[in-house]
Amino acid sequence: MANTQKSLNSLKKEDTADRTPVAKKAKLEEGDGDEITFRVSCKASGSVGKRCSGQDVARCIGGQLSRLLQWKVNFKTPDIEICIHINESYVTVGYH
């Protein structure tokens, strides 16, 4: 049983090593666009939120980015997360 636990712990460490900010930055700098993954998160508030949901906006923007840049969508562990907030006065876009 202890041996199995050690194996699981080593797999978790190896699996999370690619998700560190340093590893993600190195992956992006390599320029290998086929392996870059992303997710779009969007919040629509106010009157804009009444007309369309943030999920609909994220789906449209994510679909176009995927098509144009050939990036793959990954909701759980993306290399890049694009965050969008929309209201009556402003559209704010950021990433991390």
Buried (B, 14 or more C-beta within 10 A) or exposed (E): EEEEEEEEEEEEEEEEEEEEEEEBEEBBEEEEEEEBBBBBBBBBEEEBBEEEBBEEBBEEBBEEBBEEEEBBEBEEEBBBBBBBBBBEEEEEEEEE
